[in-house]
Amino acid sequence: MYATQALTHLVPLAAEELDKNKVTPGVLGFLVFAALAVGVWALMKSMNRHMGKVDFEEAPDPDAVAAEPAAAEPAAGEPAADGAGAPRK
């Protein structure tokens, strides 16, 4: 006999005692919820520990690096970028 068949035989017995206005999750519902909460807490703690070990430096944008040397040296006759007002020679 399977467990589902055994439970189907018990359902009519429980239906007589069951008050539909007083149905609660009970102890099993609390235990499942508590287990999920503990699991999520453990996962978050582990994630924070692993993220603390990460040493990440973002690589510079290749487009910005390529444009930077051209912008750093002004064309002849233009004022210097340092604000001195005299053109570079």
N, C-alpha and C positions, 0 to 999 in steps of 0.2 A: 504494500500500500504506500502510495506517495504522500508526501507531507501536504500537498495541496488538497488531496482527497480527504485527508483527515481533518483539515481545517474546514472544508465545505460541510462536513458533518456537524461541526461545532457552531457554525454560523447561526442556524436556527435557534440554538440554545441561548446564544448571546443576544439575539434579537429581542427575546422576551424581556431581558433585564436591561436592555439599552435604553437610556433616556436621551432622545435626540437633542434636548436642550442643555444637557450637561456633558457633552462630549469634549474631552480635552486630549492633548497630545500624550499626556502621561509621562511616566518615567522613561520609557523608551525614546520618546521624542526629545526629552531633555538630554538624555545621554548622547543621542546622535548630534544634537545641536552643540553640546559641549565638546564632543570629539572634533567636529568641524571647526569650532572656534580655536581649540588648541592646535589643530593642524595648520590653520591660517597663521596663527601667531608664530609657530615654529618656522614656517616658510618665510615669513617676513623677517624674522630674526636672522635666519640663514642668508637671505638676500642682502640685508644690510651689512652683514659680515663680509660677504663676497664683494659687494660694491665698494667697501672700504679698502679692499686690496687692489682695486683697479687703479692703474696709473695711466691716464689717458691724456695725451696731448694732441690736439687737433692739428692736422697738417695744414699748412697755408694753402689758400685757394690758388690754383695754378694760373688762373686768369688775372688775379690781383698781383701775383708775383711777376708775371710777364709785363703788366702795365706799369709797375712800380719803377723800373730803371728808366723808362721813357719819361716819366713824370718827374723824376728826381733831377735830371739835368735839363735846365731850360735852354731854349734855342738862343742863338747869338743875338744880342741886342735886347733881350728881355731882362727885366729886373730879377735880381737874385731872390730865391725863395725865403732867405733869412730876413727879409724886410730891410736890408741896408739901403736899398734904392739904387745902388750902383750896379750896372750890368757886369756880369762875369766875363772875363777874358780868357 
